[in-house]
Amino acid sequence: MLKVLIVEDEDFIRKGLVYTYDWLSQNCVVAGEASDGESGLEMIQQLSPDIVITDIRMGEMDGLEMIRRGRQTHTFYSILLTGYSEFEYAKQALSLRVTEYLLKPVDEEKLTAAIQKIREEREHQPVTEGEALPQPLLDYESLQKNEKINYYVGCTLKIIEEQYAQRINIRSVADKVGVSESYLSRKFKEETGNTFVEFLNKFRIQKATTLLRHGGMRIREISELVGFEEYKRFSEVFKKYTGMSCTEFVSSIGANGKQ
């Protein structure tokens, strides 16, 4: 079942998509809806949708910016809703790998075709041996290479990379880099699209999936190695961000993991 997020500031159009389209027939479920880009970005972080259907013009953060920022940490397909006056503007977003551009009001047959196109792309997406979906939780390499990133955020990323297995929090990191906790929290969310805790947990889970792929270690051992003091908490966070339990993940990659 594909999870769909709908972001549209016109209530009539948004509610129409949510309630009148036959999502179940396309093996989809509407996991959430938002009326602006800021709320949409937050829901991308929370829900990890497979498909984001979004309007372009929406207040302070438009649909294109929301997609760009959302893809810093999540992998998803996108469908843009456009008016005639925005259509050429939307076509300029080729770098975002948008699946389809649909003119409003939305033609249900064209929406169905777009969803079927996404399903076909997913089915034919190559997966190398020993690799499992979902895609990496964080595009950490891109953040590292971003020369325009806030200095203190860059320092925080470095600390996370070096100390993720230890007990760290935003307050201790803020003290270490020499700024207020509130400032660092705000800038970190702006630059990475995640709160400090969200980013740290995703970083730890991403490390855990790497260890699980290699096999040879017990899952409980891995949970401790990546910084979780309680195995139950590790299991909860792992399932939240990967969509499967640790044992299901191990089975999906054929690794020799043990409980």
N, C-alpha and C positions, 0 to 999 in steps of 0.2 A: 504494500500500500504506500503510494507516494504522498508525502506531506506537502501541502500547499499553503503558502502565505499570500494573502491578497492585501495590497497596500494601495488605497485609492481615497482621495479626499472628498469625492462626491458620493454621499451616502447612498443615493439611488442606484448608482452603478455598482458600488461595492456590495451592497446588500443583495442586489440582483444576481451578481456572480456567486455569492455565498449560498443563497437559498434557492435559486431557480435552475442552476445548471446541475446536471446529473453527474456529480463527481464519482459516485460509486461505480457507475458503468465504465469509468476510465481507470478504475482501481486507484482512486485518489481520495483523500480526505482533507478538508480545509482545517488546518491545525490552528490558524489564527488569522486575524484581520487587523489592519491599522489604517488610520486616516491621515498620516503624515510620515515623512521620511525618518524623523527622529524615532518615533514609536516603532516604525517598521524595522529600523536597524536593531533596536533593542530586542524585537521579537525574533530576528534572525539569530541573534546570539543565544536567546533562550530556547528556541524551538528547533534549530538546525533543519530548516525545511529543505525538501528536495527541489521544489519549484517556487520561485517568487514571481508573482504577477503584480506589476506595479505601474502606476501612472508616472508621467515624467514630471510635470509641474506641480509641486506640492510645498508651498511655504518656504521655509529657510533651507531645508535639505531636499533637493529634487530626487527623483527616482534613480537617476544615473549615479549620483554621488552616494546614495544609499547602497547601490549594488557594488560600487568600487570599495567602499569601506567594509561592507559585509563580507566581501571575498578576500579580505585580508586574513580572515580567520576561518571562513567556512567555504565549502564548495557547494554550489547549487546552480540549477538552470534558471534562466530568467525570461520572462515574456513582458514586453513593454506595451502599455496601453497609450495610444496617442490620438490627438485630434489632428485634423488636416493641417493646421498651421504648424504642428510640431513634427510632422512626419519626416521631413528632410533632416531636422535636427536630430531626431532619433537615429536615423541612418548613419550619423557620424559616430555612433557609439560602437563601431565594429570591434574595437579592442576589448570590449566587455563580453564578447562572445554571446550576445543576446540571441536566443533561439528564434524568436519571432516578434514582429511588430504588428499589433492589431489595432485597427482604427476603431474609435468609439462612435456609436454604441457597438459592443462586441458581438460579432457574428459567431454563434455557437458552433457552427460547422468548422470555422477557421480555428476556434479555440481547441476543438477536438483534434484537428489536424496537428496543431502545435504540440499538444500533449502526446499524441502518438509519435511524433518526431522525436520528442525527448525520450520516450520509452525505447525507441529503436536505437538511439544513441547510447543509452545506458546498457542495452543488451549487447551492443557491439564494442563497448569500451574494452580495450585490451587490459588484462590483469596479468602481471608477471607472476611466475611461480613463487610461492612464499609470500605474496603480497595480498592483503585483504582490504576490502572497503570497510569503513568509509575512508575518504581522503584525509590527509593530515589535518589535524585540528588547528594548527597554527602555521602560518607562512613565516616562520621565524627568520629564515634566511633573508627574505625581502626586508623585514624590519631592520635587520643588522646592516643591510646595505643602504638603507635610506639615510642619505647625508643630511636631510632636512629635519630629521627627527629631533624632538626636544632633548636637550643635553641631559636633563635629569631623568627623563624616560629612558634614554639610552643607557645611563648608569644603572637604572633599575633592571633593565633587561639583562645586563651583564651580571648583576647580583643574582637574579633568578637562575641564570644559566649555571653559575658556579655553586649556588647554595640551595637549589631546589629540593635536595634530599634532607635539608635541615628544617628546623622550625623557624620560619620567617613570616613576617607580616608587613603590611604597608607602613605601620608606624615605625618599626625598627629600621626599615629601608629608608624612610624619609629622614630619620635622624642621621643615618649613615651618609646620605648624599647631601645633607644640609639644607633641606627645604621643609616647609610645613606639610603635614599629612594631607590636609585638604587640597593644597595646590597640586601635590604629586598625584593624588587620587584623580583629580579632574583632568590633568594633562595626560595621565596614563590612559584613561578611558577614551579621550579624544584621539590619541595617537594610535592605539591598538584596537579600539572597538570593544575592549573587554575591561572589566574591573580588574584590580590586582589579583583578587582571589580567583576569578574566572580564568585569568591568564595562567596563574600558577598551577591551578588544577589541570588545565588543558596541557600545559607543558609537561607536568608529571605523568599524565595519562599517555601522552605521545611517547615519552621515554619508556613507559611500561609496555606499550604495544611493540616497540622495537625489541625489548628483551623477550617478550612472548614469542615473537617471530623466530628468534634464535633458538628458543627451546632450551631444555636442560636445567631449568630452574623452577622451583615451586612458585605458584602464584603468590602465596603468602610472603615468600622471600622478596619477590619483586615489589610487592606493595610497600614493604619497609624500605627497600632500596631507593624508591622514588619519593619517599617523604611522608607516607601515610602511617600514622601511629596505630590506627585501628583498621583491621582488615575489612570490617563491615563498611566503614566509610569509603575505603578504596573501591569496594565492589559497587557501592551506590554511585560514586562519581564516574567510575569506568562505564557503567551502563548508561548513565546520563549522556555522556559525550560520544560513545561509540554506537549506542543503540542495541548492544548485546552484552551478555554476561561475559566474564573472562573465559569460562569454559567454552562458551559458544564461539568466542573469538578464536581460541586455540583450535577448535574443530574446523573452523572456516579456513584456516591457513595450513592445516595439517601439521602443526608444530607438535613437538613432543613435550607439552606442558603437563604439569602435575599440580593437583590441589595440595 
